[in-house]
């Protein structure tokens, strides 16, 4: 099998000099898309690798070293994926999207903090059908709707009514 793979790749290398720019560009697009898909799938495996402590049993010093050497992932990305997996423990459909790599973890991350076990299906469908920017805007609208109190006032992160204190108190100022 390995010999057959090496031979096919050598033939591909020989053909690179003779293929047209259009074909070369198409091949770059194909490989790039595949690379993103496989990286998403790899990221979905990280929570299970950590749970099983597989990275240590395979001689890696940490999950970060494992992810970097295996897929070139940064430690910040690893942290985000692992934190996201914790948030999705009670949301099976969103978790399946993460683990399977069918959707990027950054898209799932946008909805993870607003989704509940009851709304898991709705959010999983939205992640699948909406683009990242549209999804982010939709989440912001939903978040604002969820943070209004009974009087229709916006609530701040600590639950107090937001009365635009900064705008009223410090609307304009100048320096001499």
C-alpha positions, 0 to 999 in steps of 0.5 A, a space after each residue: 500500500 505504502 509503495 503504491 501511494 509513494 509511486 502515485 505521488 511521484 507521478 503527481 510530482 512529475 505531472 505538476 510541471 506539465 499541467 495548466 495553471 487552471 488545473 494547478 489552481 483547481 488542485 490547490 483549491 481541492 487540497 485546501 478544502 480537504 486540509 480544512 475538513 481534516 483539521 476540523 475533524 482532528 480538533 473534534 477528537 481532542 476532547 477524547 484524546 485528553 479524556 483517555 490521556 492518549 497524548 501522554 501514552 504516545 510520548 507527548 508532554 501535553 495535549 498542546 504538544 500533541 495537537 501542534 505536532 499532529 495538526 499544527 494547532 496553536 495552544 489557543 485553538 486547543 484551549 477553545 476546542 476543549 472548553 467548547 467540548 465542556 460546554 457541549 456535554 449536554 447538547 448532543 447534536 452540537 457536540 456531534 457537529 464538533 466531533 464529526 468535523 461537519 461544522 467548524 468549531 468557531 461557528 459552533 462556539 458562537 452558539 454554545 453559550 446561548 444554546 441549552 439542552 432544549 434548544 440544541 436541535 434548533 441551534 444545530 440546524 442554524 449552525 448547519 444552514 447559516 454562514 458564520 457572520 449571519 450566525 454571529 449576528 443572529 446570536 447577538 440578537 437572541 442574546 439581547 432578547 434574552 437579557 431584557 427584563 420585564 420592563 423592556 430595559 436591557 440588562 448588563 452582564 451583572 443584571 443591572 439596568 443599563 441606563 447609558 451611564 457612560 454616555 450621560 456622564 462622559 458624553 464629551 470631554 476635551 483636553 487642554 
